[in-house]
């Protein structure tokens, strides 16, 4: 019986999907499905030649919805979520071995940049606290990376070559148990089009009592951000902040949520001032919309978004 299904979600991925599929096609006894979110480049034309199953959406359903599509289209008990800009360098045995413990709900592996460096701070994190998100949107984590809150959030004290229990492996190279996915109702499709859906899924795994592991014996080269590069900076800011606020509304209490809202507004105002000399009124308008969103959420009733069932 095939034990692992690999789900790859693509969007404008023609330049990276070939090496990604070439690598995983060398892994024996896996199911592979690519779910494309209405790419307008040659992504979909490149995939059939590999023999890999393709689900081509006619509209951008969002990352979470595409993941759920891919999981539903497969049947293996373990699912590997893999970004198209990754290239798996090892087999998957070390990840699948993590699931010999029935308490394990998810596991991630080592991500390496093209320069050969481990992507520490990204590939394994603790779940964000209200303080971590506040410092992030205020820009403090950028100028003072070693502050204790950021150090804990990004697991900067962890040795990347040592297996560990973590809260949140990167969704770029993340294996999870199908039964846990079904129990949780899948990925929350209200995180549209992207960002924080993997963080939310890991938070719900932990809340359900599952363990989440990091094992560096499984390794992949990861370019990072290739689909995001296709989104205009203005729209990208609105999507990222919108998903961050959605996560905060869902997982934090009313007071903490409002602190995050105010931090988003203050951070966006500061960024608008700093960006004005380079970007002019166009950039200011972007951050103005972010501030407006933060205050709209601040004064609205605190109602956690429960997400959509699979």
N, C-alpha and C positions, 0 to 999 in steps of 0.2 A: 504494500500500500504506500502511495506517495504521502510523505509526511509534511512537506512544506509547499505552500503556494506562494509565489512571488507576485506582488501587485505593484506595477509601475504606473504612476499617473503622469501624463505628459501635457505640456502646453508650450507650443512653439519650441519643440525640443529636437528639431532635425539635426542639429550639429552635435548632439551628445548621445542620442538614443542608440546609435549604432554600436559604439564601444560598450555601452551599458549592457545591451542584449548579448553581444558577443561573449561577454564575461559570464553572464548567468546561464547561457546556453551550454556552457562547459560543466555546469554543476549537474550531477546525475540525479534522476528521480525527483524532479520538482515540476509543479504546475506553474505556468507563467501566463499572465494576462496583462496587457497594456490598456489602460483607460485614458483616452485622449479627450481633453476638454476643449473641443472646437478649435484646434490649431488651424491657422491659415497658411502655414508654411508646408514643407514637404514631410512633416513627421509621419502622417498616416500613410503616405506612399512608400516610406522606407520600411515599415514594419512587416507587411505581408510577405516580403521576400525572405524573412527570417523564419517563417513558419510559426511565429508567435501569435496567439489569439489577440485580436484587437477589438475593443469596444470604442467606437467613434461617436462621441456625443455631438449633437448638432448645436448645442449651446454650451457655454461654460457653466457647468453644474456646480463648480466649486470643488476644492480639493477634498474636503470631507465626504461629500456625496460621491465623488469618483472613487475614493477608497472603499466606501460601502458597496458600490457597484462591483468593484473587483473582487471583494471578499465573497459577495453573493454568487459571483460567477465561478467560484472555485469550491473545492470540497475538502482540501487537506486540513488536518487539525491545527497546524501552525501556519501563520501567515507572516511573510516578510514584506514589509512596506519599504520600497526602495525608490529613491529619487533617480530620475533619468540621467542626472549629471554625476552619478557614482559609477565606479568600476570595482566590482568585488574582486579582491586579490586572493582570497582564501576560500575554502569550502565553508559550509554552514554548520558543520558538526558541533563546533564549540557552542554555538548559539542554541542549537536544538537540544544539546545536553543540559542546558540550563532548565529546560522544561521537564526533566526527569523528576524534579521536585514539583509536586502538584500545586504547591503554593505560588509558583512562579507564573505571573500573568504576562510579563513582557521582558524583553532583553534587547540590548543594543550592543554594537561593536565599535571598534576603533575606526575613526574617520581621519584620513590623512590628506593634507593639502598637496597640491602638485609640487610644492617645494620639499615634500617629505616630512613636514612637521605635523604632529598630532594636533587636531583641532580642539585643544583644551578650552574649556569655557563654553563650548557649543555642543560637543558630542554627548555630554552627560552633565545634567544639572539637577539641583534640588528644585522642588516646586517653588514658584515665585510667591513671596509673601507680599502683603501690602507695602511694606517698607522697601522691598526690592524693586517693585514696579514704580513706586514713587521716586526713588533715586534714579531709576532708569529714565523715566520721562523728564525728570528735571535736569538730566545730563550729568549728574554727579558721578554715576558709574563710569562715564567716559573720561572724565578728567581725574578721577581718583579711583582707579580700578582696584586698588588694594584695600578699599574700605571693607570692614568686616561683613557687612550685609551682602555686598557683591561677591566677596570671597566665598561666602557660604553658598549663595545662590548658584554661582557658576562652578562650584566644586574645584576651585583653583588650588586647594591644598591636596587634591587627590593625585596620586601617581598614575598617569594615563596607561601605564603598562601593567597595572595590577588590577585583577578583577575586584568588583565592588558591588554593593547594593546601592542603587541610586533611585531618585524619584522619577527622573525624566530623561531617558536617552533621546537623542535627536531622531525626529521622524524620518530623516533621510535614510536611515539604516536601522530599522526597528522591527523586531519580531514579536508577535503576540499570539496568545492562545485564542483560537476561534470561539471556544465555549465562553471565554471571558468577554470577547467582543459581543457575542449574542446576549450574554447576561446584562451587559451595560447598555444595550440598545444601539451598538455601533458608535461610529464617530458622530459628533454633533454637527449636523449639516447647517445649523444656523450660523456657524462660523464661516461666512462667505466673503470673498472667494477663497481666502487663505489666511493663515496665521492663527496660532493658539489652539487649533483643533487637536493637535497632538499633545499639547500640554494638558488640555482639558481631559483627554482620554486617559493619560497617565494619572492625573489627579483622581479620576473616578476608579481606576484600577486600584490605587492605593486605598481609597475609601472603602472599597469592597473587600479589602483584606489581602490582596495579592501582593507578592514581592516583585520588584523590578530590578533587573540586574544589568551590569555592564561587564562585558568580557572582551578584552583587547585581542584575544586569539583570533577573533573574527575581524577581518580588516577590509576596508574599502577606501579607495581614493575618491575624494569628493571635491568637485569644483566649487559648488555653492552659488546660489543666487541666479542661476541662468534664466529661470522663468521670470523672476522678479525684475530682471533687467529689461524685460519687454513691457513693463508697466511704467507709465509716466511717473516721475517723482511726486507730482501733485496727487494723483490718484493713490499711489502707494502709501502716502502718509495717511490718507483718510481710511484706507483699508486696515492698516496696521493699528492705528489708534482705536478704530472701531472695534476690532477683534480684542484688543487689550481690555477695553472697557466692558465688553461682553463677558470676558473671562472673569474680571473683577466682580461684576454684578452677580455672576453665577456662584462664585466660590468664597466671597468675602461677606462679612456682615455689613449692615447699613453704614455704620460709622467709618469702617475701613474703606468701604467702597467710595464714600464721598471724599475721603482724603485722597484717594487715587484720582478721582475726577478733578479735584482742585489742583493736584500736582500736574495733571495733563494740561489743564488750562494755563497754569503758570509757566510750565516748560515750553508750551507752544508759543506763548507770548514772548518769552526770551529768545527763542529760535527765530521768530519773525523779525525781531530787532536786529539780531546778529546777521541774518541772511539778507536783509534789505539791500545793503550796498552791492551785493552780487546779483541777487535775483529780482530786485525791484518789487513792484506792487503785485506781480504774479505770485511770488512766493509768499508775500504777506497774506494774500487772499487764501492760500492753502491753509496756513496756520490759523487764520480767522475762522475757517470752517471747522477746524479741529477744536478750537476754543468753544465755538457754538455747540458742537456735539457734546463736549464735556459738560457744559452747563445744562444742556437739555437732559442729559442723563442724571446730573446732580440733583435737579429739582423734580425729576420723575419719581414715581413710587419705586422702591427697591424690590423688584420682582425678578428673582433668578430665572435665567433662561434654561428651561429643562431639556431642550434639544428634541430631536426627532428620532423616533424608533426605527429600527431597520425592518 
